[in-house]
Amino acid sequence: MLTIGTITDVVDVQGPSALAAALVNEDSDCVQGIAAWALGHIGNHVASHATAVIQADVLPRLLRICSDESVSERLAYKVSPHL
């Protein structure tokens, strides 16, 4: 059974690290865009969550996506608001 938890629950189970890995390891623009969206919402919640996102090394990964010319324009557009 799937239990819906809080953002704190996601942070506690290393969610930001898993989402950061999806930014690099997934080929799907859709999956990468959703990971960026989720990380943006986690990081905007409270300071401790922002710290968890920073510690997951997310910002350099988001910047790489936005500056990589081989990345689709659509993905760069989805990622950029979460920098």
Secondary structure, 3 states (H helix, E strand, C coil): CCCCCCHHHHHHCCHHHHHHHHHHHCCCHHHHHHHHHHHHHHHCCCHHHHHHHHHCCHHHHHHHHHHCCCCCHHHHHHHHHHC
